C-alpha cells in the first residue's frame, strides 16, 4: 500500500512537471502573461531575462506559500499571496538593476509588473496553496520552464528576423534586410500566432500518433 501511494505521488509530481512544458504551457496554451510576452520579446536576451525572472519569482513564491498554506487565513489569502510575490519581485528587480543596469532599463516597468502576472497568481492559488511542497515545486518548475522556453523562442525569432542577430551576435549575411516590423508590437503578435499554430499542429500529430499506438 505504501509503495502504491509513493508511486501515485511520483506520477502526480512528474505529471505536474510535464504539464507546464506542454499540455498546460502558460503562453502557447493558456495565453497567460501576454503583456510581458509581447512587450519584451523583441530580443533573445530580454526574453531570457524576463523568463528567468518570472520563473524564479514563481518558484520562490510557490515554496513559501506551500510551506505556510495551513496557517494563512482564508480571508486574506490573496493579499498574502500578492505580498509574497511582490517581495520576490522586488528582490529580483533590485538584483538585475545592480548587476545589469542596461538590461534593467531595457525591460523597464515590465519587471515590477511580474507581481500581477496571471500565470504566477493562478499557480499559487491553484497549486501552491493547496498542495504539498514537492508538488508545488514541480508545478512551478514546469510552468516556469514552459514560460521561459516559449518566451525565448518568441524573442529569438523576432531578433533573428528583426535584427539579423541572435543574442546580439550577427548571424544573418550582410545582404539580409531586417524586417523592422518584427521589432514592433505587430511583429510580436504575428510571431506568437505562428508559434501557437506550429505548437498545435505538432500536438495534434502527437495525439494522432498516440491514438494509433
C-alpha positions in Angstrom: 0.0 0.0 0.0 2.8 2.4 0.9 4.6 1.6 -2.4 1.4 2.2 -4.4 0.9 5.6 -2.6 4.5 6.6 -3.3 4.0 5.7 -7.0 0.9 7.8 -7.2 2.8 10.8 -5.7 5.7 10.3 -8.0 3.4 10.1 -11.1 1.5 13.2 -9.9 4.7 15.2 -9.5 6.0 14.1 -12.9 2.7 15.0 -14.4 2.7 18.5 -13.0 6.3 19.0 -14.2 5.4 17.9 -17.8 2.1 19.8 -17.9 3.7 23.3 -17.8 6.1 22.4 -20.5 3.5 21.2 -22.9 -0.2 20.4 -22.2 -0.7 23.5 -20.0 2.0 25.7 -21.4 1.3 29.2 -20.0 1.9 31.1 -23.2 1.1 28.7 -26.1 -1.9 27.1 -24.5 -3.3 29.2 -21.7 -2.3 32.6 -23.1 -1.2 34.0 -19.7 1.3 36.8 -19.2 0.7 38.3 -22.6 1.8 41.8 -21.6 5.5 41.0 -20.9 5.4 38.3 -23.6 4.7 40.7 -26.4 6.4 43.8 -24.9 9.9 42.5 -24.0 10.4 39.6 -26.5 12.0 41.8 -29.2 15.3 40.2 -28.4 16.6 36.9 -27.1 18.4 38.5 -24.2 15.4 40.4 -23.0 13.2 37.3 -23.4 15.6 35.1 -21.5 16.0 37.6 -18.6 12.2 38.1 -18.3 11.6 34.4 -18.5 14.2 33.6 -15.8 13.0 36.4 -13.5 9.4 35.2 -13.8 10.3 31.6 -13.3 12.4 32.5 -10.2 9.6 34.5 -8.7 7.1 31.7 -9.3 9.3 29.0 -7.8 10.3 31.1 -4.7 6.7 32.2 -4.1 5.4 28.6 -4.5 7.8 27.3 -1.9 6.9 29.9 0.7 3.1 29.7 0.1 3.1 25.9 0.1 5.0 25.9 3.4 2.7 28.5 5.0 -0.6 27.3 3.4 -2.0 25.8 6.6 -1.5 28.9 8.7 -2.6 31.6 6.1 -6.2 32.7 6.9 -8.6 32.1 4.0 -10.0 35.6 4.3 -6.7 37.3 3.5 -5.0 34.6 1.4 -4.9 36.7 -1.8 -3.4 39.6 0.0 -0.8 37.3 1.5 -0.1 35.8 -2.0 0.5 39.2 -3.5 2.7 40.3 -0.6 4.9 37.2 -1.0 5.1 37.6 -4.8 5.8 41.3 -4.6 8.7 40.7 -2.1 10.4 38.3 -4.5 9.7 40.6 -7.5 11.4 43.5 -5.6 14.4 41.4 -4.8 14.7 40.2 -8.4 14.3 43.7 -9.8 17.0 45.1 -7.5 19.4 42.3 -8.4 19.0 42.9 -12.1 19.4 46.6 -11.6 22.6 46.0 -9.6 24.3 43.6 -12.0 22.8 44.5 -15.4 21.7 48.1 -15.4 21.3 48.4 -19.2 19.2 45.3 -19.3 17.2 46.6 -16.4 16.5 49.8 -18.4 15.5 47.8 -21.5 12.9 45.8 -19.5 11.6 48.9 -17.9 8.4 48.7 -15.9 7.7 45.2 -17.0 9.9 43.7 -14.3 7.8 45.2 -11.4 4.7 44.1 -13.3 5.6 40.5 -12.7 3.6 41.0 -9.5 0.4 41.0 -11.5 1.4 38.2 -13.9 -1.7 36.0 -14.2 0.4 32.9 -14.5 2.1 33.3 -11.1 -1.1 34.2 -9.2 -3.0 31.3 -10.8 -0.4 28.7 -10.0 -0.1 30.0 -6.4 -3.9 29.8 -5.9 -4.5 26.5 -7.7 -1.4 24.6 -6.7 1.0 26.0 -4.1 -1.8 27.0 -1.6 -3.4 23.5 -1.9 -0.7 21.0 -2.5 2.3 19.6 -0.7 5.6 21.3 -1.1 7.2 18.8 -3.6 4.1 19.0 -5.9 4.0 22.8 -5.7 7.8 23.0 -6.5 7.5 20.6 -9.5 4.5 22.5 -10.8 6.3 25.8 -10.5 9.4 24.4 -12.3 7.3 23.1 -15.1 5.3 26.2 -15.6 8.3 28.5 -15.2 10.3 26.4 -17.7 7.4 26.4 -20.2 7.0 30.2 -19.9 10.8 30.7 -20.3 11.2 28.4 -23.3 8.2 29.9 -25.1 9.3 33.4 -24.4 12.8 32.6 -25.6 11.6 31.1 -28.8 9.5 34.2 -29.5 12.4 36.5 -28.7 14.8 34.5 -30.8 12.6 34.6 -33.9 11.9 38.3 -33.6 15.6 39.2 -33.0 16.7 37.0 -35.9 14.3 38.4 -38.4 14.2 41.9 -37.0 17.9 42.5 -36.5 19.6 39.6 -38.2 21.3 38.6 -34.9 21.0 36.1 -32.1 21.9 37.2 -28.5 23.5 40.2 -30.1 25.7 38.3 -32.4 25.2 38.9 -36.1 24.3 35.6 -37.8 22.5 36.7 -41.0 24.5 37.7 -44.1 25.3 41.3 -44.7 22.8 41.3 -47.6 20.0 40.5 -45.2 17.4 43.3 -44.9 16.0 43.3 -41.3 12.2 43.1 -41.0 11.5 46.2 -39.0 8.0 45.1 -38.2 9.4 42.2 -36.1 10.7 44.8 -33.6 7.2 46.3 -33.3 4.2 45.1 -31.3 2.6 43.9 -34.5 5.5 41.6 -35.2 5.2 40.1 -31.8 1.5 39.3 -32.4 2.3 37.7 -35.8 5.2 35.7 -34.4 3.2 34.5 -31.4 0.4 33.4 -33.7 2.8 31.5 -35.9 4.3 29.7 -32.8 0.9 28.8 -31.5 -0.1 27.3 -34.9 3.1 25.3 -35.1 2.7 24.1 -31.5 -0.9 22.9 -32.0 0.0 21.2 -35.3 2.8 19.3 -33.5 0.5 18.5 -30.6 -2.3 17.2 -32.9 0.1 15.0 -34.7 1.4 13.7 -31.4 -2.1 12.9 -30.3 -2.9 11.1 -33.5 0.3 9.0 -33.1 -0.6 8.1 -29.6 -4.1 7.1 -30.7 -2.8 4.8 -33.3 -0.3 3.2 -30.9 
